C-alpha cells in the first residue's frame, strides 16, 4: 500500500509540475520578499567584480602594451608569458571555471556559495578578458603623440598614464561598460551553483518551481540594469577626457576671450577697457571745450601711431 502510494505521488509530481497553484505576482512571497534583495546582490557582485577586474585588467593590459613589439620597453619573454596566462584563463568557460576555483574561493572568502563568494571567480575569469580590451584600446593611440611626448622628455610612467590612458579613455570607458554587462550575465550563470542574486532566484523559483512570474520579473530586471549601465557608459565616453577639468575651463575661457577680441576681417577689437577709456577722454574733452582727436572716428577702429609719419 505504501509503495503504491509513493508511486502514485511520484507520478502526480511528474504530471503536475512543482509550483502549479502557487501564488503569483504580488501574492508571491518570492517576489515580495526576495526580489529586491536579489537585485542588490546582483548589483553588489557586478560592482565589486567590475572594480577589481578593471584594476587587474588595466595593469595586465599595460604590461602587454609596454613589453610588446614596438612598446616602451619591449621584452619578448615577459610578453609571451603574460599573454599565455591571459589566453588560458580566457579559454575557460565560466561554469567550469567557477567550479575549478572553489578551493581558491574558500581560501579567500571562507565559503564557496553566496554572492560574496561569487566575486572571486568573477574577478579572476574576467580580468584577462578586460586586459585584452585594454591592450587593443591602447594600441589604437596615435604613435605620433607618444613620440612627441618622448621628444619632450616624458618618462615611461608619464607616457603610460598621461598619454596612453588619457587618449584611450573614451574607448576604455566603453570597454568597462562591456565588462560590466558581461559580468551581469556571468553572475546570472553563477546562480546555477549557488551564486546568489537574480540568477539563483530565476533558477530556484522560475525554473525549478515553474513560476513564470518570477522568471519574467528577473529577466526584466536584468534588461533594465543592462540598459542603465549602457546609457551611463555612453554618456561618460562622450565627455572630454583630454585634460584636467580646471585646465579645460581655463582653456575654454581663454578661447572665448580671444574670440571676443578679434573682429571679422582681421581688425582687432579694442575690448571693453579701451572703449571705456576713449569714451571718458571724449567726455573730458567736451567739458574742457577741446576737440578730442578721436572725435568722429569709429571707436572700434584701430588708432594710427603718430610716430609712423615722422
Secondary structure, DSSP 8 states (H G I E B T S, - for coil): -HHHHHHHHHHHHHHS-TTTT---GGG-HHHHHHHHHHHHHHHHHHHHHHHHHHHHHHHHHHHHHHHSTTSTT--HHHHHHHHHHHHHHHTS-HHHHHHHTHHHHHHHHS-SSSHHHHHHHHHHHHHHHHHHHHHHHHHTS-HHHHHHHHHTT--HHHHIIIIIHHHTHHHHHHHHHHHHHHHHHHHHHHGGGT--HHHHHIIIIIISS--HHHHHHHHHHHHHHHHHHHHHHHHHHTS--SS-HHHHHHHHHHHHHHHHHB-TTS-B--HHHHHHHHHHHHHHHHHHT---TTTTS-TTS----GGGG-
